[in-house]
Amino acid sequence: MTSDNSGKGAIRHSGAGRRADWIRLAADAVASERIEAFFSGRGYEPHRHDTYGIGRTLSGVQSFHYCGAVRNSLPGGTIVLHPDEVHDGQAGSESGFHYRMVYIEPTAIQNVLGGRPLPFVRDGLSRDPRLFAAAGVLLRDMNHRIEAFEWDDALFDLAHALETAAGRSAGSARRIIDYRSAERARSYLHAVTDHVVTLQRLEDISGRDRWGLSRDFRLLFGTSPYRYWLMRRLEAVKTALRRGASPAQAALDAGFADQSHMPRHFSRTFGVSPSRWLRMLVA
């Protein structure tokens, strides 16, 4: 299940079926392709990718032939198409199917796993809650532009969730935690709330490889580097709003790409919009 990679953000109508079929491409800050699509009937003929296809059915029944059987994806689960496995795609009900899919190079997963075999979810479908949560970061609404730091951070959780869903443990061997490297990264994140951050930069600052750093950071500080950085920016927004800054200025000063990004992150994190949060404050 794929599309060509031209015209990111565009909607393409085929006119086929009872409703017009369409595909929309995300305008993310990464090279990997992410799509949202609707098909009323036959979507794709048998084909294969050299990437993982990680997807989520949003409505309807998404049927596909995979590993010798017909699979039916429903909302609430995760589609995992392994590299080089033949599959097709069609509606499993008269209402058609609506879904999102992200295509991830095996090398990106292998960078996290460090040489362990690629996870293989044999049925192409998983109800594993950890995988559902990890994939959700990369399968958000197309209007949510995924930045490079957020992408790399999410890959760490996705790779390990894929191992769990495939029934394979990463092992329980004890590892030494490098606190000093993680602390250097944490201190840097505090100082650059209004700048672009990447895992490559954290690797340079900390002197630690990015995936080892990501693991240690989670163990030591209870959250991922990206999430930690995002929270510092949102706390800066709160401070600015309390001091009378406009939402647009607070978002700009905290390093958000535009004003629309900040309220979405704010509401997702604190459960209320910035304007409602301000109204609820007691002087």
WOKARA-V935517 format. One record per pair of residues at least 12 apart in sequence whose ideal C-beta (glycine too) atoms are under 6 Angstrom apart, sorted by the first residue. I is the first residue (numbers start at 1). J is the second residue. If there is no record, write none. Layout:
# WOKARA-V935517
((I,J) (I,J))
This chain:
# WOKARA-V935517
((1,44) (1,89) (1,101) (3,23) (3,35) (5,33) (8,25) (8,27) (9,25) (9,27) (11,24) (17,40) (17,41) (18,40) (19,40) (21,39) (22,38) (23,35) (23,37) (24,36) (24,142) (26,142) (28,145) (28,146) (29,147) (29,148) (30,148) (30,151) (32,103) (32,104) (33,103) (34,102) (35,101) (36,100) (36,142) (38,98) (39,91) (39,96) (40,96) (41,91) (42,90) (43,89) (43,90) (44,88) (44,89) (45,88) (46,86) (46,88) (48,84) (48,86) (50,83) (51,83) (51,103) (51,104) (51,105) (52,104) (53,81) (53,101) (53,103) (54,102) (54,135) (55,79) (55,99) (55,101) (56,100) (56,139) (57,73) (57,74) (57,75) (57,99) (58,98) (58,99) (59,98) (60,93) (60,95) (60,96) (60,97) (60,98) (61,92) (61,93) (62,97) (62,99) (63,90) (63,92) (64,87) (64,88) (64,89) (65,88) (66,87) (66,124) (71,124) (71,125) (72,92) (73,125) (77,125) (77,127) (78,126) (78,131) (78,132) (78,135) (80,121) (80,126) (81,124) (82,120) (83,106) (100,139) (102,138) (106,118) (108,155) (109,159) (112,156) (112,159) (112,211) (113,159) (119,162) (119,163) (119,166) (120,166) (121,165) (121,166) (126,165) (128,165) (130,161) (130,164) (131,161) (131,165) (134,157) (134,158) (134,161) (137,154) (138,154) (148,198) (149,197) (149,198) (149,226) (150,226) (152,199) (153,224) (153,226) (156,214) (177,216) (177,219) (178,208) (178,216) (181,206) (181,207) (181,208) (182,216) (182,217) (182,220) (184,205) (184,206) (185,202) (185,205) (185,206) (185,213) (188,205) (189,228) (189,229) (193,232) (193,233) (193,236) (193,254) (193,255) (194,255) (197,229) (233,254) (233,255) (234,266) (234,269) (236,254) (237,250) (237,254) (240,253) (241,278) (247,274))
